[in-house]
Amino acid sequence: MRKSIFSLLTVFLAIAAQAQINTETPPRPEGQQHAIRMTAPALDTVRIGVVGLGMRGPGAVSRLSQIEGTDIVALCDVEQERVTAAQNILKKQKRHEAAAYYGSTEAYKQMCDRQDIDLVYICTDWIHHVPIALYAMEHGKHVAIEVPAATNLDEIWALINTSERTRRHCMMLENCVYDFFEMACLQMAQRGLFGEVLHVEGSYLHNLEDFWTAYWNNWRLDFNRQNRGDVYPTHGFGPDCQLLNIHRGDRLDYLVAMDTKAANGPHQVYKQTGQVCLDFQNGDQTSTLVRTQAGKTILVQHDVMTPRPYSRMYQVVGTDGYASKYPVKELLFRTEKLTDAEKANHENLNAHECLPDSLRDAMLKKYTPQWVKDIEEQAKKVGGHGGMDFLMDYRLIYCLRHGLPLDMDVYDMAEWCCLGPLSRLSIENGSQPVKVPDFTRGAWHEVIGFDYAF
């Protein structure tokens, strides 16, 4: 009987192994080394070229011009009037006029050929992110790329290999890891308040019905029409991966994904163009479940088509605690995780009720990183999604000026972006499990845990 059960188990495991779709992890090219905790020589002043001055670019120009130790040397966009508008932002901030590049989708090359630029800050539509970043790194520049930095595995590996070979930083501009609640919870997780974090959730739920036409040449709706899967995962997935120390002691193992039919997408195409759309690829709702090598799970959702309330669905489930941000902020800990001072004057603290609002807010304040407290007032004044955009730019510039590793490296970019192509692969194969490549090529356990470098 035992032999029979063992035989059945062996067969089951063999079938399961065959069912998993494997993805290639190509060998590291000869002469390259990994970029974990990579540093570059400190820069007294970070000289910046900004490419893409449509929706996100002008805000970046404004924020960067209000950070000490920056010099915006050049501005680039296809349309001249956008460059002119950005020049006016610099003038308002009492900064000098920048060199102007425009008139072509390859005008960035002239900009990157300059010898007086250290960082190329990329805010274009998604399909132009990678060509610009590769050209910039090949010409000795660090790059910071709006989300998602890459949309397929070939692009991801090209960015990794180029960053490793050139030793230039390649950072994705994921602002949501710098939101105040997420940063405080990350510090709680790193200090053990949640116990062992077992499960996390994140999403991008944002009805874009009234925003499609704001994107240059309607590129974002077109991308959803042509691509299936979670095409915009990083706002929710990035904070999740930080909580689980992905490539800092654990790594993504495999995922499964499924989606609904495309109901609102075709309607939006008809609304914008008057043409009946029969080929819309992206479902209204996409759900992806990821398992890590250490046995943790991540749930990620994407929905830009239905009238769900805005949410990044941020949630932390640990052996000793819980946190949730939407629709209301909640914290819960086993009482032994709280100090006597924190428990004082609060009744009914138990493992079944969230902390009272006053204690919750006190805990969030306590675990806000000190560097954030130091510039919080300025960040909220300058703005950018409540201040998190400014915090993101501030940390990028701070690390470059001090020769420190960046908070988000090229492997964060790879792991957070890979959900797009891998979720599509799972969906198009009946929600089969898909293996996540080891983008670090074996170096994911060389650093344990996340913390800000100073």
N, C-alpha and C positions, 0 to 999 in steps of 0.2 A: 504493500500500500504506500509506504513512504517513498519507494522507488518510483511509483507511478506519479505521486504528487510532485516529486522532484523533476521528473521528465516533463510534466505539464508546465511547471514553472520555467524550465529551460526553454520550452517552446514559446511560452508567453513573452519572455524576455527577448528572445530572438525576433519575434514579430514586432515588439515595441521598438527594438533597435532599428529594424527595417523601416518602420513607420516614420522615424525621425528624419527630417531633411537636414543633411549636413551642409555646412557652408565652409568654404576654404579659408584657412589662415595661411597665407603665403609666407615663406621664410623671409626673415629680415635680410635685405640686400647686404652683401659683403661690405664690411667697413663701417656699417651703421651701428649705433647703439640706441637703447631706448631713451625716451625723453621724460621719464618720470622724475619729478623734482629738478627738471632742467633749469639752469640759470644762464643768464647772458650778462655781459659787462654792464655795470650800472650806468645809467644815463643821467647827467645833470639836468638836462632839458630833453623832454620827449618831443621830437619833431614829427608832426602828424600830417598825413594826407588822407582826406575823407573822400570816398567814392560812393556816389548814390545820394542824392539830395532831395529825394521825393518825400516819403512819409516819415522815415526814421532819421534820415540824415540831418535835417535842420536842428532837431533836438539834440543830436550828438554834438554838432558844432557849438551850440549854445552851452551845453554842459562842459565840454572839454575846455572851452575858453574861460571857464570859471574855476579851473583847477590849477593850482600852482605847479609850475614846472612843465607847462605845455606850450608848444608853439605850433599853431596850425599853419603849415607851410603851403599846402595846396588843396584845392577843391576841384572835384571832378563829377560831371554828370553829362548825360547825353544832351540835355536841354540847357541852353545858355542862361535862360531866365532863372533857372533854379540855382545856378552858380552865383548869379547876381544877388538873389535873395539871401544866400548864405553869406556873401560878402557883407551884406547889410547887418547880419547878426554879429559878425566880427567887429564891425564898426561900432555897433551899440555897446559891445563889451570892451571897447577901447583897445582892440587888437589891430595889428597891421593887416593890410590887404593881403590875401593869399594869391599865389599863382593859380590861374584858371585854366581848366582843361574841359573841353566839351565838344559836341558835334558828332561824336562817333561812339559806338559801343566798345571801341578799343582805345579810347582816349586815355584810359588808365595806364596804358603801357608807357606813354610819354611821361606821365607823372612818376611811375615807378622807376624809370630810368634815372631820375634825379639822385644825386649823392647826398642830399641834405634832408632825407626823410628816414626816420627810424621805425615808424609804425604806420601801416595802412589800415584804415578803419573802414570796413566794407558794409554798406547799407543798401545794396542794390536788390533787385528781385532775386529769387532763389537760384535761378538757373545760371546766373552770372557770378555767384559767390566763388566757386572753385577756380575757374580760369583766372580771376583776378588774384586770389590768394596764392595760387601756385606761382604766377608770374612775379608777384611781390616778394615771396620768400626766395625765389631764385635770384632776385636782385638785392638780396641782403636785408629785406625788411621783415620785422615782426608783423603779424596780421591779427586783427580782431574782426570776426565775421558775425553778422546778424544771424538769427535763427531761422530755419535750420541751416547750419553751415553747408551741409552736403545732403543730397537726396538719394544717393545710391551707393553701393559698396565700392564700386570702382573709384568714385570721387573720394570716399572716406579713406581708402588705402593710399590714394595719391597724396592726400593732405598729410597723412601719417608719415609716409616715406620721405616726403619733401621736408617736413619739419625735423625729422630725425637726422637727415643728411645735412641740411643747411644749419642746424642748431638754431633755428629761428622759432620763436614762440608762435603757436597757432591756437588762438583762444576763440571759443564761441561766445558771443555776447548774450548769455542766458541771464537776463536780469532777475528772474523770479527766485533764484537762489539767494538774492540779496534783499528779499522782502523781509520785513522786521520779524514777523511771526516765524517764518521758516528759519531764519538765522538763530533765533532764540531756541527753537526746538532742536536744531542741529547741535547746539552747545549742550543742551540737556541730554541728548542721545550720547554724545561723546563722553559725557561725564557720568553716564550710567543711570540716569533717573528713570528711564523707561525699562531698565533691565536689559535683556537682549531683545533688540528690535527684530520682530519676526515677519511683519507684513506692513507694507506701505502702499498708499494710493496717491495718484495724481492724475490730472486731466487738463484738457483745454476744452471747456464748454463755453462757447462764445458765439452767439447768433450774429453772423456777419451780413444779414440780409440788407442792412442799410449802408454797408461799407464796400461792397464789391466794386462799385464804379470808382472808388478812390484809388484803386491800384492801377498803376501805369499800364496802359494797353490791356486792362482787364486780366493781367497775368495770373492773379491768384485763383480766380474762378476757373480759368483755363487749366491750371495745374490740377485742381480737384477733378475737373472733367476728364483729364488724361491719366490720372493716377489713383490707385486704390490703396487702402490701408491707412494707418495713422500717419498722415503726411506732416503733422505739426505736433510732435510729441514732447518737445524739450521743456516747455514751461512746467509741466507736471512731473515729467520723468527725471529731470535734472535734480531737483531737491530730493526725490526718492533715492536716487543712486548715491547721493552724498550721505544720506542717513544710513545706508547699508554698507558704506565704505567700499564701493565698487572700484576695483583695481587698487584698493588700499587695504587689502586683506581678504576680499571676496571678489567674485567676478560673476557676470551674467552667464547663465548656462544655456537655457533654451526658453522659447516662448511659444504660445499658441494665440491665435487671433481669430476674430469673426466680426462680421459687420451686418448691418441691416441693408435693405435695398436702397437704392438712390431714389428718393421721393421728391425732396425739395430741390436737389441739385438741377435736374432737368427744367424744373419750373423757373429757377433763377436764370438759366441760360435763355429761356424763352422771353423772360421779362426784360433781359438786357439786350437781346438781339432780334427778337421777334421770330426766331427760327425754332422749329421743333427739334429737341435734342433726344436722340435715341441711343447715344453712346456714352452717357455720363458714367464714369467709373466709380467714384467714391461714394460709399454708403453714407447716409445721414449720420449714423452712429457707428463708431468702431471701438471695440473693446479688445485689449491685449493683456494677457496674463504671462508674467515672466517669473521664472524660478532661477535662483542663484545657486552657485556650487555649494554654498553653506546651508542650503535648505530654506532660504527666505523667499517670500513671494512679493510681487509688485503688480498692482492692477492699474492700468492706464486707459483712459477713454478720450475719444476725440469726437466732437460734435460742433460744427459751425453752421448747421443748417436748421435746427429746430429752435423754438422759443424757450428753451431751458434757461433758467437764470444763470448768469455768469458764475463760473466756479472753476477752480483748479483742483478741487476735490482732495486737498492736502490732508492726509491722515497717517498717523503713526500708531502701530499696534505693537506693544512690547510685553515682555513677561511681567513687568512691574508697573507699566504706565501706558497712557494713551493720550494722543493729541489729535485735534481736528480743527480745521480753520473755516470750513463752509458747512452750512449757512451761518453758523455762529462759532466763535472761538471757544474751544473746550480743552481743558487739561484735566487729567485724572492720574493719580499716583497711589500706590500702596502707601499707607500712612507712614511706614517705617522709612520711606524715601524722603520724608519731609523732616526738617529740623523742628525742635520744640518751639522755636520762635515762629515758624511758619504755621504750625498747628494751633498756636495760641489764639484765643478769641474767635475761633471758628468751630461751630458745632457741626455734628453729623458728618465729619470727614470719614468716609469709608470707601471701600473699593467698588461701590455701586453708584456713586454720585460724583459728578464733576466738581472741581474746586469752585467755591464761590467766586464771583467776578473779581472782587477786590484781591483775593489771594492769587487768582489766575494772573491778573495784571502785574502783581508784585513779582511773581515768578518769572514772567516774561521779561520784565525790566531787569531782574537780577541776572538772567542768563543772556541778555543782549551783549554782544562783544563790546569791549571797552572802546575799540576804535570807532564803532558805530555811534556810541554815546557821545564821543568827542565831536563828531561832525553831523549828528542827527538834525540839529536845527538848520544847518546850511543845506543839507540834503533835501529836506522837506521844502525849503524856500526855493531852491533851484528847480526841484521837481523832477518829473519823469516818472510816471506811474507811482506817485506818492513819495518819491525820493529814492526808490530802489535803483533806478537807472543811474542816478548820480553816484550812489554807493558803488555800483559796478565799475563805472569809469574811474572813480577815485582809486579803487583797489588796483585796477589795471595799471594806472599811472604810477601809483606808489611802488608796486612791485618792480616795474621797469626802472624806476629811478634808484631803487635800492639793490638792484641785482638779485632779486628774490625769485623763487619759483612762483608762477601764477596760480591763483586759486583754482582755475579751470585749465587743464592742459589739453593736448591734442587727443588724448585717449578719452577724456570726458566728452569731447566733441564727438568722437567716433561712437561711443556707447550710447549717447543720448540721441544721436541722429539715426543709428542703425534700425531703430524701431520702425521707421518708415518702410524701407525696402523689405525687412524681414517679416513685418506684419502682413504685407501684401503677399509675400511668398506663402505664408501659412494660409491666408484666406483663399488664395487661388488653388490651394491643394487640399481643400476640405477641412481647414483648420488643423492640419497636421502640425506636430511640434517641429520647430525649426531651431537648429543649433546656432547659438550666437558666437561669432568668431572671437578668439582671444586677441584683441587688438594690441595688447601689450606684448604679445608673443612670449608669454611665460613670466613676465616681470611684475605681474599684478599683486604679488604678495611681498614685494621688497619694501613697501612702506605700509604701516598699519595705522589706520585711522586718519581722519581729516582734521586739520586745524589751520588757521590762518598764519602765514609766515610773517615774522617781523624781525 
